[in-house]
Amino acid sequence: MNPDVILLNGTSSAGKSSIARALQRRAGIPLYHVSLDTFTDMFLWEAIADPEKQRCHEIGVDNFHQALALFAAGNYGLVVDHLILGPEWNDATRSALAGRRVHFIGVHCPLPVLLARERARPDRKPGMAERQLAHVHRNQTYDFEVDTSLATPDDCADRILAFIRSHPNPGKRSTPNA
C-alpha cells in the first residue's frame, strides 16, 4: 500500500477511531492517525464558560485543518478520522490534503445503534450523533462505504484495505469532492 490518505467521514460514535486503529494494525506500513477529536478535546470543556465554547470549538477545528496539512506534507500515510459537517470544513480538508491521493470512506451506522453507543460513552453528549447525522453525509461522494453495525472494526479495515489495493486511484479526484 502506498502512503495514501484514508479519510474516514462519519458521525460521532460511528466507529471511525476504532476503524482507524484497525487500519494502523493491518495496513503493513506506518500510518498516522489524525483525529479531529484530538484537537477539539485539547480544551477542558467544563472549565470554559458557555458563551466561549463555540469559539473554542471553532479554533480546535481550524487547528486540526492546519495540522492536517503538515501531516499530509510528510512521508507517511494518514488515516484521517473526521466529521465533515459543511462546505467550509470540506473545503478546508480538501485544501489541507491537496497533492495526496485521498481515499474518501463513508462510515455509516443506523441511528438506533449510534444512540446506544452514545449512551454507553460518558464522553458523548446525548443527541450529538443524531444532530450530526443530518449533515455529515450530505453532498458527499465516497470511494467506498462501510456500515459499522454490520461489521467489526477489523472487518471494516480489511474491506477498506482490499478496496484500496484493488482501486489504487481514488475516484476521479485526488481530494474529497473535487
Summary of the structure (lengths in Angstrom):
residues: 178
radius of gyration: 15.7
end to end distance: 22.8
largest distance: 49.6
contacts: 553
relative contact order: 0.24
helix: 48%
strand: 15%
